[in-house]
Amino acid sequence: MRETSTVAENETPKMALFCRECGHASELSDDWLLTEAEGGYWIVCPDCETAVISQPVFE
């Protein structure tokens, strides 16, 4: 089963992030939310608020 995207295939940029939960796709510099906390950084989908990238910070 193929996931649907909020961006048409011919419009998807070459360097794009994709949300596996809702299918949102766009460049990192577009509308993704960056969340920062003591434990690290998260890039969050603007549509469904799923963390698509998590990067822990090690001390």
N, C-alpha and C positions, 0 to 999 in steps of 0.2 A: 504494500500500500504506500502510495507516495504522499508526502506532506504537501499541503498547499502553502504558498508563500504570499505575503502581502505585496510583493513586488513581482511583476511579470518576469519570466525567465529572460527575455530579451532586454530587460531594463536592469537586471541585477548587476551591480558593479563587480569587477574582478576581485576586489579586496573587500569582501562583505562578511559581516557576522550574521549568523542565522539562529533564531530561537527554535529549539526543538519542540517546545511546548505549544506555541501558537503559530509558528511559521513566519514571524516577522523577519525581514531581511533588509539590511541597510549598511552603509559604510560606518566604521567606528566613529568617525567624526560627525556623523549625522545626529541621531536622536537617542543613542544609547545613554543610560544613566550610569555614572560612576559613583559608587558608594564606598566610602573609606571609613574604617573603624580601627580600633586598636589591633585587631587580629589580622588585618590585611585589606585588600581591595577587591571589589566585585564590580563586574560590568553586568548591568541589569536591563532586561527587555523593557522598553517604555510602554508596551501594550499590556503584558500580563505579569510584569514584575518578577519574572524568573531570572535567577542568576545564571548567565551563560558562560561567564568566566569568573573564577575565584582565584586570587593570588594571595596566599598567606605571607605574612611578614615575619621573618625569623630574626631574633635578636642575638 
